[in-house]
Amino acid sequence: MDLNKVMLIGRLTRDPELRNIPSGQSVTSFGLATNRAWKSADGQKQEKVEFHNIVLWSKLAEIACQYLRKGRRAYIEGRLQTREWT
């Protein structure tokens, strides 16, 4: 059995954008920033930020647009999907 599950806690980098696809289904997307901090071997504080593109569908997309705003902290649970653009 395989598993593709991710849990993220971070801050929104932009307001969610709600739109409808031709079938009438709602979809929203927004950015989420997560960071981690640690001390290096020489005692210096280090920090790294990762940026994630989040896509939500259907009723969850509508709820996200109602409550989430840029800068707010959010917990996102879902699966990873890699997309390519040319």
N, C-alpha and C positions, 0 to 999 in steps of 0.2 A: 504494500500500500504506500502511496506517495502522499506528501503533505505540502501544500502551498498556502501558508498562513502568515500574516504579518500584523503586528500591533505597533502603532505609532502614537506618541504623545508629543505634540509640538504646537507651534503658533502659526496661524494662517498668514500667508504672505500677501494675499489679495482677497477681496470680497468674492464669495461664490457667484458664479454666473449661471443663471438658470436659462435653459432653452429647451425647445421641443423638437424632436426629430420628426421626419415626415410621417411616421407611423402614429404620432401623437404622444409617444412616451417622453417623459421629462428626464432631462439629464443636466447635471451641474458639474462644474469643475472649479478647482481652486488649488493654490499652492500651499504646502505645509513645510515648515522648517523645523528640523530636529537638530539638537546639538549635544555634544558630549565634551566634558572637560576632564583633564587629568594632569598629573605632574610628570614631567619627563625625568630621565635618570639624573640630570643635573639640578633638579628641584624647580625648574621653571614651569609655570602654569601654561598648559596648552589647551586649545579649544578648536573643535572642528564642527562645521555646520554642514548638514546634508539637506538638500531641497528635493521635495517629492511632489509630483503632480497627482492629484486625487480626482477621481471621477466617481460620481454617485448617480444611481438610476432610480426612476419611479418615485414613489412616495418619499423615500429617504432623501432624494434630491430636493424635493420641495421643502421638507422639514429643515434641511441644512441651510437653505437660502433664507428661511425664516429666522433662524437663531444664530447663525455664525457670521462673524464680521472679521475683517482684517485685524490682526493683532491678538485675537482671542485664542485661548488655549483649547485644543480639541484632542480627543482620543479617537483614533481611527483604527478599525479592525477590518481586515479583508484579505485579499490575495494579491500577489504581485503579477503583473502582466507587462511584458516588454513590448513596446511598439517601435516601429521603424518609420522614418520619413526619408524620402529621397529628394 
